[in-house]
Structures are given as C-alpha cells and as structure tokens.
C-alpha cells in the first residue's frame, strides 16, 4: 500500500504577513519573502516548513506531505481508484497532486524527499547528568543554558476534526498514515513509518482548522528559553512546561496572533514498524500546569 513519507509543510492564510513573519521569527525560525508569500524554514534545513499567504481571515490553507520521488503517477491511480477528485494546483503553491479530504482540507502530495535537518550534535546541553549517569563533569551548565532556540525541524501538526474516527479512516486509507495511539474522543495520533511517534493527528472541533504545529528543539533548556523569549516578545499566552503522555515529548505551547498554538518540543518517542497502537484513558500530560480553558477551541472562522 502507498504511504506518504513524511510531513513537509503547512500553508496558512493570515490577515497580516508582517505579523506572521514577526511571530515565527521570534519563535526562532528563518523567514523570507517569496512572491506574495512568506516562507518559514529551520536554520540549516533546505525545506519550506510553513508558507504564509495573506487573506482576510486566518485559515489553514493546505497540508503538504512527501511521497517517494517519481511516484506521483502511482498516487494518481491510487487516489482516482478511491474516487478522490484531483484538483488544479493553486497558483501560489504549484506542483504535486492536490485533493481535499472528507472535511474540505486541502492536501498536497509532493514527490520530493524529506530534506535532512541540522544535527543537534553532542553539546553540553545534551550531556545531562541523569540518575546515576554522569556525562557533564567540571562544567557549570547554567553558564551556557541561555541559547536562543533554533528549531531543527517541523515535527508534527494537529488539525481540528468534526469526526476523529472518520479522519483516521480517511488518512489511513488515502495517504497510508498509520495509527500511533488514541485518547478516545480527545486526540488521535498518526505516523508515517519508523521515526517520531506521530507526525499528524486530530483533536475534536466544530469545524476544520489548524490546532497546532510542533517544532523539535535540542533540549529542555531551549524549550524554557523559548517560552521566556516569546513572552518577552509579547506572546505570553501559553501552556507548559510539561511532558505529554502519548509521544512522551516535553513541551511548551505559545498561542499565535490568531488563536492557534505553536509548540517547542523535545524528547519524542521513536517507534518502529513493531509499534502497537492503543486506546488510552489518560490526561494529555503526566505533569504540567493546567491546560488553558480554550486550548482545544477552534478560533478560525468557519469556511462556509
């Protein structure tokens, strides 16, 4: 069965490109103008991770997944065999195959490889003294624990869904994503093969939209420094520090100017083809401050 190889980027329509560029820059990402759009990249990675387009309201524009180079004809046959209607590419994001999911979200399949990301390397930050393991000796960590976050890559994103089960079925049957785990009725997490516990998923909402994007950083210091720097830049509403249950990643979320969330993330579970998904009855984090009351509220306008 065909399966997408990973998450490439997401497109986001926003009322102000300047506000979007300022927000993502403060987060620690590289921004550049390209035509009528602003593209977001991680330092040291030659791959668009977010594409911002200007429009009257904030709205998730599309989600782009990587497929095996040269496989688009096979994907076209696969999709047409499922009765999925293929669409013309938008003028501002050419290339690949375009379709809509069962809730109207625009999906782009691109036959390009997932670009390699910058290696975090072996740093003092990672030479942590944990339990009986002593890796950092005769070095005061606090002296260099104030580095500005430099996200390595877009790790995953979650979108709102009016029917979590239907979304899981669509993305499994159509794109080959596989279930990682569920908190029944609260969140569904899916993977694209060995690697991160999840690259995509769904939370319940009244209508489609972006819930959050998650970006991998080196360690807990960069998560904490990111939270501090974003608050100092005027983006003070957030949730964290904590460790998630499903995926186990450390996190801190910051709310963007339009009501969605962006996440500093680290220490995500790594899975193989042997991973067995489960339904869990658990909170979203094993320790953290209380979740904001509006954390799972879709503040995008309804498309219709």
C-alpha positions in Angstrom: 0.0 0.0 0.0 1.2 3.5 -0.8 2.2 5.6 2.2 3.4 9.2 2.5 6.9 9.6 3.6 6.5 12.4 6.0 5.1 15.9 6.7 6.7 18.6 4.5 4.9 21.9 5.4 1.6 23.5 6.0 0.2 26.6 4.3 -1.5 29.2 6.5 -3.6 32.2 5.3 -3.2 35.1 7.7 -4.6 38.7 7.8 -1.1 40.2 8.1 2.1 38.7 6.7 4.1 41.2 8.8 2.5 39.8 12.0 3.2 36.3 10.8 6.8 37.0 9.9 7.4 38.6 13.3 5.8 35.7 15.2 7.7 32.9 13.5 11.0 34.9 13.7 10.5 35.4 17.4 10.0 31.6 17.7 13.5 31.1 16.3 12.7 30.3 12.6 14.0 31.8 9.4 11.6 33.8 7.3 11.9 35.0 3.7 9.5 36.7 1.2 8.8 34.6 -1.9 6.4 36.3 -4.4 3.3 37.2 -2.4 4.1 34.7 0.4 6.4 34.4 3.4 8.1 31.1 3.7 9.3 29.7 7.0 12.3 27.4 7.4 14.5 26.0 10.1 18.1 27.1 10.3 20.3 24.7 8.3 17.4 22.9 6.5 16.6 23.4 2.8 12.9 22.8 3.1 9.9 25.1 3.4 8.2 24.2 6.7 5.4 26.8 6.6 4.0 29.0 3.8 2.1 32.1 4.9 -0.3 33.7 2.5 -2.3 36.9 3.1 -6.1 36.8 3.2 -9.0 38.4 5.0 -9.0 35.9 7.9 -6.7 33.3 9.4 -7.3 29.9 7.9 -5.4 26.6 7.3 -4.7 26.7 3.6 -3.2 23.3 3.0 -1.0 20.5 4.3 1.8 19.1 2.2 3.1 15.5 2.5 6.2 14.0 0.9 5.8 10.9 -1.3 8.5 8.8 -2.9 10.2 10.7 -5.8 8.7 9.6 -9.1 5.6 8.0 -7.6 3.0 10.7 -8.4 1.6 8.6 -11.3 1.0 5.7 -8.9 -0.5 8.0 -6.4 -2.9 9.5 -9.1 -4.1 5.9 -10.0 -4.5 5.1 -6.3 -6.5 8.2 -5.5 -8.7 8.0 -8.6 -9.3 4.4 -7.8 -10.7 5.5 -4.4 -12.9 8.0 -6.1 -10.9 11.0 -4.9 -11.2 14.0 -7.1 -7.9 15.7 -8.0 -7.7 19.4 -8.2 -5.7 22.0 -10.1 -2.7 23.3 -8.0 -3.2 26.8 -6.5 -1.3 29.5 -8.4 0.7 30.4 -5.3 1.8 26.9 -4.5 2.4 25.0 -7.7 3.5 21.3 -8.0 2.4 17.9 -6.9 -1.1 16.4 -6.6 -3.9 18.3 -4.9 -7.1 16.9 -3.3 -9.5 17.7 -0.5 -10.1 15.4 2.5 -13.5 14.4 3.7 -13.9 17.7 5.6 -12.6 20.0 2.9 -9.0 20.4 4.0 -6.7 20.9 1.0 -3.9 18.3 0.7 -0.8 18.4 -1.4 1.3 15.4 -2.3 4.8 16.3 -3.5 7.3 13.9 -4.9 10.3 15.4 -3.2 12.4 13.9 -0.5 12.2 15.0 3.1 15.2 17.3 3.4 17.9 16.4 6.0 17.8 18.5 9.1 20.6 20.1 11.1 22.2 17.7 13.5 22.0 18.9 17.1 25.3 17.3 17.7 26.8 16.5 21.0 26.6 19.6 23.2 26.9 20.4 26.8 23.1 20.7 26.8 22.8 17.0 25.9 25.5 15.9 28.3 23.0 15.8 31.1 23.6 14.2 34.5 20.5 11.9 34.8 20.1 9.4 37.6 23.4 7.6 38.1 24.7 8.7 34.6 27.4 11.4 34.8 28.2 12.9 31.4 28.9 16.5 32.4 31.8 16.9 34.8 33.6 20.1 35.9 31.3 22.2 33.8 28.6 24.6 35.0 25.7 24.1 32.7 23.9 27.3 33.6 26.6 29.4 32.0 25.6 28.3 28.5 22.0 27.3 29.1 20.6 30.6 27.7 20.9 29.9 24.0 18.1 31.1 21.7 16.0 28.2 20.4 16.9 27.0 16.9 14.2 24.5 15.9 15.7 21.7 13.9 12.5 20.7 12.0 8.7 20.7 11.9 7.9 17.6 13.9 4.1 17.3 13.6 0.9 19.1 13.4 -2.7 18.5 14.7 -5.8 19.7 13.0 -9.4 20.0 14.2 -11.9 17.4 13.1 -15.6 17.1 13.5 -15.3 13.2 13.5 -12.0 11.8 14.8 -12.8 8.2 13.6 -13.7 9.4 10.1 -10.5 11.4 9.9 -8.4 8.4 10.9 -10.1 6.3 8.3 -9.6 8.8 5.5 -5.9 9.5 6.2 -5.2 5.8 6.7 -7.0 4.7 3.5 -6.0 7.6 1.3 -2.5 8.5 2.4 -1.3 5.4 4.2 -0.8 7.1 7.6 -0.9 4.6 10.5 -2.4 4.9 13.9 0.1 5.5 16.7 -2.3 5.9 19.7 -5.6 7.5 20.7 -7.0 9.2 23.7 -10.5 8.2 22.8 -12.7 11.2 21.9 -9.8 13.6 22.7 -6.9 13.1 20.3 -5.8 10.7 17.5 -2.1 10.5 16.6 -0.8 9.0 13.3 2.7 8.2 11.9 4.3 7.9 8.5 6.5 4.9 9.4 9.6 4.4 11.7 10.6 7.6 13.4 8.7 10.0 15.5 5.7 8.6 17.4 3.4 10.9 15.4 3.7 13.4 12.5 0.0 14.2 12.2 -3.2 14.0 14.1 -6.6 15.3 15.1 -8.5 16.9 18.0 -12.2 17.4 18.1 -13.6 20.7 16.8 -16.8 22.2 15.5 -15.1 22.8 12.1 -11.8 22.2 10.3 -8.7 24.3 11.1 -5.2 24.2 12.5 -4.8 23.3 16.1 -1.0 23.4 16.5 2.3 22.8 14.9 5.2 21.3 16.8 8.9 22.1 16.3 11.8 20.0 17.6 14.5 21.7 19.7 17.6 20.3 21.3 16.6 20.1 25.0 14.6 21.3 27.9 16.7 24.5 28.2 15.7 25.6 24.7 12.1 24.9 25.5 12.2 27.0 28.6 14.3 29.7 26.9 11.8 29.7 24.0 8.9 30.3 26.4 10.8 33.2 28.1 11.8 34.8 24.8 8.3 34.6 23.3 6.8 36.1 26.4 9.4 38.9 26.2 8.3 39.5 22.6 4.7 39.9 23.6 3.5 36.3 23.0 2.8 35.5 26.7 -0.2 33.2 26.5 0.9 29.6 26.6 0.9 26.2 28.2 3.8 24.4 29.7 6.3 23.3 30.8 5.1 19.7 30.7 5.6 16.2 29.3 2.9 14.7 27.1 1.5 11.2 27.6 1.2 10.0 24.0 4.5 10.6 22.4 6.1 11.4 25.7 7.6 14.7 24.4 8.5 17.6 26.6 6.5 20.7 25.5 5.7 24.3 25.9 3.0 25.9 23.7 2.6 29.5 22.7 -0.6 30.9 21.2 -0.1 32.6 17.9 -1.7 36.0 17.0 -4.8 34.2 15.5 -5.6 31.7 18.2 -3.8 28.6 17.1 -0.8 27.2 19.0 2.9 26.5 18.3 4.9 24.1 20.3 8.5 23.8 21.3 9.1 20.0 21.6 11.8 17.6 22.6 12.5 14.0 23.6 9.7 12.5 21.4 9.2 8.7 21.5 10.8 6.9 18.5 8.8 4.0 17.1 9.4 1.2 14.6 7.0 -0.9 12.5 6.6 -3.1 15.5 4.8 -0.4 17.5 1.3 -1.5 18.6 -1.3 1.3 18.9 -3.6 1.5 21.9 -6.6 3.4 23.2 -5.7 5.2 26.3 -7.7 6.7 29.2 -5.2 9.3 30.3 -4.7 13.0 30.6 -2.7 14.8 27.8 0.3 15.3 30.1 1.7 13.5 33.1 2.8 16.8 34.8 2.3 20.4 33.7 0.2 23.4 34.7 -3.5 23.2 34.0 -4.4 23.2 30.3 -5.8 26.6 29.2 -9.6 26.5 29.0 -9.6 27.4 25.3 -6.7 25.1 24.3 -9.0 22.9 22.2 -11.2 25.6 20.8 -11.1 26.3 17.1 -10.8 30.1 16.7 -10.7 30.0 12.9 -13.8 31.3 11.2 -16.0 28.6 9.6 -15.3 28.3 5.9 -18.9 28.3 5.0 
